[in-house]
Amino acid sequence: MDVLHTCALEIDEVVRAGTHGGFSGQRETQYHLDLAADEVALRVLLGAGYRVVSEESGVTGEGSLTVVVDPIDGSTNCDHGVPFYATSLGVLRDGELIAGLVRNQATGTIYEAEAGAGATRDGTPISVSGLTDFTKAVVAFSGLPSRHLGWSQYRALGAASLEICLVADGSLDAYSVARRSTLNPWDYLGGLLILREAGGVASDLEDRELVTSAPETRRPVFAATDALASFLREAGTL
């Protein structure tokens, strides 16, 4: 966990320098800040002997532990000055998700978890809301829902890892993809363990395994309870 903290903190320092604005021109929707943050992530994580799977640079290095990292999740928010973006890190050993850390780089708030040890926000234990009534739920989406399912309120905040963590700490009741939206493992793995350790549930709308380091998209649902998750799954494509 010390290495994950170091990685996130050093990325924060680079981003706060404010010298990496605009698109990189190398890939659609990639910003200069993504590349600057990825350079830091590789230096720290490879230096610690980890195999790294990054959104920006693919697979690098070798090691018994694999860190799946999104150096800046919510890079459009970051580039436009919207204070909701994060560094997300999920650690795999032999295909098992064993640790996760998500740092809100705009506020410094840190969510983290180790398998079997619970989840925390800035060192304080967290848990999901426990809500079961969807009509009272505050939900967030990746993508634009095509219809209203009866939720109380909804949000689209633009940084999946943080939105999952908001479900984990009870601020949101559910987070899901909508329409054609998909997520990659670097978007959700760090938050996935935090959610599960906080008592939440997660599944894929197409019944695919969520824990993977392969660069394959998924269509996940993250919820405070089985009741909310089942409701969203049964609703199908929004």
Rosetta blueprint (number, residue, H / E / L):
1 M L
2 D H
3 V H
4 L H
5 H H
6 T H
7 C H
8 A H
9 L H
10 E H
11 I H
12 D H
13 E H
14 V H
15 V H
16 R H
17 A L
18 G L
19 T L
20 H L
21 G L
22 G L
23 F E
24 S L
25 G L
26 Q L
27 R L
28 E L
29 T L
30 Q L
31 Y E
32 H H
33 L H
34 D H
35 L H
36 A H
37 A H
38 D H
39 E H
40 V H
41 A H
42 L H
43 R H
44 V H
45 L H
46 L H
47 G H
48 A L
49 G L
50 Y L
51 R E
52 V E
53 V E
54 S E
55 E L
56 E L
57 S L
58 G E
59 V E
60 T E
61 G L
62 E L
63 G L
64 S L
65 L E
66 T E
67 V E
68 V E
69 V E
70 D E
71 P E
72 I E
73 D E
74 G L
75 S H
76 T H
77 N H
78 C H
79 D H
80 H H
81 G L
82 V L
83 P L
84 F L
85 Y L
86 A E
87 T E
88 S E
89 L E
90 G E
91 V E
92 L E
93 R E
94 D L
95 G L
96 E E
97 L E
98 I E
99 A E
100 G E
101 L E
102 V E
103 R E
104 N E
105 Q L
106 A L
107 T L
108 G L
109 T L
110 I E
111 Y E
112 E E
113 A E
114 E E
115 A L
116 G L
117 A L
118 G L
119 A E
120 T E
121 R E
122 D L
123 G L
124 T E
125 P E
126 I L
127 S L
128 V L
129 S L
130 G L
131 L L
132 T L
133 D L
134 F H
135 T H
136 K H
137 A L
138 V E
139 V E
140 A E
141 F E
142 S E
143 G L
144 L L
145 P L
146 S L
147 R L
148 H L
149 L L
150 G L
151 W L
152 S L
153 Q E
154 Y E
155 R E
156 A L
157 L L
158 G L
159 A L
160 A H
161 S H
162 L H
163 E H
164 I H
165 C H
166 L H
167 V H
168 A H
169 D L
170 G L
171 S L
172 L L
173 D L
174 A E
175 Y E
176 S E
177 V E
178 A L
179 R L
180 R L
181 S L
182 T L
183 L E
184 N L
185 P H
186 W H
187 D H
188 Y H
189 L H
190 G H
191 G H
192 L H
193 L H
194 I H
195 L H
196 R H
197 E H
198 A L
199 G L
200 G L
201 V E
202 A E
203 S E
204 D E
205 L L
206 E L
207 D L
208 R L
209 E L
210 L L
211 V L
212 T L
213 S L
214 A L
215 P L
216 E L
217 T L
218 R E
219 R L
220 P E
221 V E
222 F E
223 A E
224 A L
225 T L
226 D H
227 A H
228 L H
229 A H
230 S H
231 F H
232 L H
233 R H
234 E H
235 A H
236 G L
237 T L
238 L L
